[in-house]
Amino acid sequence: MKIVKRNAIILAAVLFVCVAVYLNWAYNRQEQTLAEEAGTQTMSASVSGGEGLYYEAPAPAVSAASPVTEYFTSARLTRQQARDSAVSTLRDAAETESAAAEAVGSALDAIEILARNTVAEAEIEALVMAKGFDDCLVFLDGDSAIVAVPAPASGLSLSAVSRITDIVLQKTDLTTEQIKIIEVK
């Protein structure tokens, strides 16, 4: 029964990865078409920092002629590629015939955690966008959550930060101090 559960978790993780890759491809293709129709526009990306819920980071790698949404598409693709690589490595470790049972168990547990984080990230992103944001990107690990959202020129309001924080708190076991919100402009 334990093997069936683990195989089901691995299958679910692989299915999520495949769906995410397809959605990224379709979204990127749609964004490229929209960018070609709109022509090139000059936009810049920056973040504002502060204490508590804000994370100060260098501006994302967005070219001057690319819209901010390109940042989100590129970051999603990079996140998915890194996750695919990690799942592949863990799967190889679990399938090695000479691997100890403990190593196989820890590899399968790591795959399960990745799958759980993937689902939670997708749920948080969908809920944040349902609250009125054009886009959202979430990175979860065991100790923190980083949420990147496009922000108006005036910056995020306290109510917007509160809505995002509430969503992350509901979907994770993190505290407010472990949540960082990045404004992408």
N, C-alpha and C positions, 0 to 999 in steps of 0.2 A: 504494500500500500504506500509505503514511504517513497519507493522508486516511482510509482505512478504519479504521486503529487509533485515530485521534483521534475519529472519529465513534462508534466502539464505546465509547471512554472516556466521551464525552459522554452517550451513551445509558445506560451503566452508572451514571453519576452521577445522571442524571435518574431512573432506576429506583430507586436507593437513596433519593433524596429522596422520591419518591412512597411507597415502602414505609415510610419513617420517619414521614412525615406521617400515613399511615393508622394505624400502630402508636401514635403519640402520641394520635391521636383516640380510638382504641379504649381505650387505657390510661386516658386522662383520663375517658372516659365511665364506665369501670368504677370508677375511684376516686371519682367523684362519687356513684355509686350506693352504694358502700360507706360513704362519709361520711354520706349521707342516712340510711342504715340505722343507723349507729352514733350519730347525733346529733352535736352539736358538742362538741368536746373542746378544752380549753385546752392548747396546747403552745407552747413557745418554741424558738427556734433560736439557737444560738451556735456559735462556733468557739473552739478553743484553739490557741495559737500556741507557737512555740518555734524552735529553730534547726534547720537542716538540711532535714528532710523535711516540716516543717509550714509552713503558710501562714496568716498571721494576716490575717483580713479581717472586715469588719463582718458582722453576722448577715444571712442572706439575707432577702429581702423575703417573709416568711411572716406571714400574718395570725394573730392570737392564737387564732382559732377553727379554724384549718386544721391538718391533720396535716403532719408533716414531709415525707411523700411528695408533698404538693402542691408543695413546693419543687422536687423533682426533675422532676415533670411540667411545671411552668411553665418551668423552666430548659431542659428538652429542647425544648419548643415554641419558646422564644425563640431557642435555638441553631439550630434548624431553619429558622426564618423568616429569620434573618440569613444562613444559608448559602444558602437559596433565592434571596435577593436578590442575593448575591454571584455565584452561578452565572448568574442571569439577566443581570446586568450584563456579566459576562465573555462570555457567549454572544452578547449584542448586539454587543459589541466585536469578537468573532471573525467575526460575520456581516456586518459593515459592508463594503460593496463598496469603499469608498475607503480601507480600512485597509491599512497596509503589511503585507507578509508577516511581518515581524518582530513586529509588534503582534499579529497573529492567532496566531502561534506562541506568544508569551508568554501570551496569554489562554487558549489551549488547555492550555498547561503548568500554568497556575494552576488550571484546572478539574481537571486530572489530580491535582494535589496535594490539592485539596479532596476529591476522591473517595477518594484513598488515606488521608487523615486520617479521613474518615468511616468507612471500613472498619476502620481501626485502633482508633478510639474505640469502635465497636460491639464489636469483639473483646475489648478490654480490659474494657469494662463487663460483658460476659457472663462473662469469666473471673473477675473480682472477685466478681461475684454467686455464681458457682459455688464460691467459697472461703468462702461463708457470710454474706456481707453481704446485707442486705435490698434494697438499691438501690445504684446507683453512677452517677456522671456524670463523664465525662472530656472535657476540652478540650485538644486538641492543636494546636500550631503548630510551626513549624520549630525553635524554640528551647526550648520547655518543654512540660510536661504538668501539668495541674491535675486532680486526682482528688478528687471530693467523695463522701464516704460517710457514711451515718448511723452515729453512734457511740453506744455505751452511755454511761450517765451517768458511769461511771468513766473514760471516754476510751478511745482506741485503745491497745491493747497494742503493745509493740515487735514481737511476732511478726506482728500484723495489719499493721503498717506495713511490715514486711519482705516479707510476702506480696504486698501491693499493689505495692511497689517492684519486686520481682522480675518481676511480670507486665508492668509498664510497660517495664522494661528489655528484656524478651524481645521485645516487640512494636514497639519503637522503637529509634532510634540515640542516645537521650538518655543523659546521665549522671545519677547520683543527685542531684547538685546542681540539676539542671534539673527535678526532679520535686517537685511541691508537693502535699501531701495536706491536704484540708480536712475537718474533722470537723463534721458537721451534727447538731446535737442538738435 
